[in-house]
Amino acid sequence: METAATFIQYYEKNSCSSQWLEFNRGMAAELSAGLPPEDLRQLFFRIGQRLAHAMPIPRCDTLGDLEAEFNARWDDIDWGFTSLSEDADCVFITHACSPIAVAFGPDATNWSVGFFEGIYQAWFDAQQMPSSLRVLALPPDAQGGPRIDLRLAKEPS
């Protein structure tokens, strides 16, 4: 038995309470049937913004401080964790172990990532980042497990 796979299976089984799993999956199916994916992504972006305002991040001086503040908020609600890494022209954001992937199912990934775009955008905006910087989810990595990869960078022209 592979240990990493066992951890992921355990996490996936327990990350969304069984009392909510079928409700969330049914809601995701109805949302998908009733709205186009881009509208759903925008809806979840706005939900992320609302959550960011409910869980504000204080002004941080370093990327490490910001990562610690993000993780404190996620830890408070048992929503996984974040790692940030800086590149020459962007900041990569990796969010691991969120219950959204399990709660809504794999078919919802293309629009549920809007939640993470919204919350991280609002948190970075609160840090007074230039308004030209946008948070966008990267295409999912099939080998990544329950992980969302995003990028804070200048909007393409």
Steps between C-alpha positions, in 0.01 A plus 500: 500500500642838397505741794445822301199352319361377832529848650323655203220241509456555873494875453250481215273275703505730802533851358128549445262388771287209383187690608581767237663300222193398300334837559807682365532262205131547417534877527805495274312291242205742504726803477681341205173420328360850550790735436790516256843420652624860467196631693559240770867592517403867549245404767764304689748788452252728680448240775878490546511879526229493769693242700819708469317799646368283784854372571723805439877482474706773669763690304805277451858600418624174350366215291578268791286711734219499246518123462484462879191724517330308218571174677371631832165579332484161326593322823216677683245341264680170420538588132851378429806715454682734264854529378625805314805520276637794312615492139645782289161622377244338731415338830389138489230402746442135581196418709489140620237293678195721454173313547350661186643238264337218693184690593405596145674222310750505213249629245475830689872579500487726193265742678561439871857634462333840474465487879878491541552767236258724691632448850866533408430801276320676785777414746771625262295813423485569875882497494479794257647309209489681164154471346654352184583179690240223474468157657416229249479125548737291292377189318470211747792264539364146471771371735456779755230342714266733689688814400424829323783690332460871437716784381508870595633691200431793269188460294579402144460796264 
